[in-house]
């Protein structure tokens, strides 16, 4: 199949955050995926870690995401390179924060990008005490989805990431409960997934379950869809 979709998506996922100690005078958090990715779908012997950094910014910045996207665009143009930097927000320890999320191997380049953010009056949080917390984050990123089977898409830039369309209007709190139901009622004993939506023309929304694994048994992803629909019936969504 050669069906490729380019989409700006909003990702909702639960992560564990801790303070990243650095010599830079900015508040930076780091995350690893929560324990529990597929051990049956897909088969893997070790739980992978996906480490990201979060550079915290003040919450009351008007048009924050637009400013971040423009900053990234001009940095990439000036330096002829592409970074995986995405704007988002979180609520931790009773405080609301904007952030940019980026990969650990792009840390130095993001630090070089800071003047681009400051030019657009984006203010950074100074380091302070922070205790480890598990919380829901939301961020936006641009992806190209390649359809590898009917209604099963793979991220072209990350072949261990898959997107499965969801034909339901579901919020994250219900989505997370459905995932627990699947885990308790099928042989997918350990897994994690993120809830994703894209906005198309005329404000049309498409929802997806975003699945991550470095060693995915792609033929079993249909089983996740089947079990997700069974969970939807249990929660009165179908």
Buried (B, 14 or more C-beta within 10 A) or exposed (E): EEEEBEBEBBBBBBBBBEBBEBEEEBBBBBBBBEEEBBBBBBEBEEBEEBEBBBBBBBBEBEEBBEBBBBBBEBBBEEEEEEBBBBBBBBEBEEEEBBBBBBBEEBBEBBBEBBEBBEEBEBEBBEBEEBEEEEEBBBBBBEBEBBBBEEEBBBBBEEEBBBBBBBEBEBEBEBBBBBBEBBBEEBEBEEBBBBBBBBBEEEEEEBBBBBBBBBEBBBEBBBBBBEBBBBBBEEBEBE
